[in-house]
Amino acid sequence: MTSRTRETILFVVVTLLVSSAIGGYWVTHPNKGFLTQWMMCTPAVVGVILSWIYRREPLRAIGLEYTGARPWIVALLYPLAMAAIAAALG
């Protein structure tokens, strides 16, 4: 079995276990809607972590480069600005 095959199997197993755990908790606590967003992000987080553990790939290898603080600030403030505009309009 090649390293790539082992990594893929580990990715599938870990992703399913984490998503199942989050899903099980969500079923017993349906008022916690944010858990669905965590489930959607699980494959990406597991993939990034496994690429670091198995291959020591930096995040820039998959296109995630730090381009300065401006994009982070905009991404943080944009939803808040839209909520403020929506509240002001109506």
Protein Blocks (a to p, Z undefined) as FASTA:
>chain_A
ZZklmmmmmmmmmmmmmmmmmmmmmmmmmmlmmlmmmmmmmmmmmmmmmmmmmnopafkl
nopacebjklmmmmmmmmmmmmmmmmmmZZ
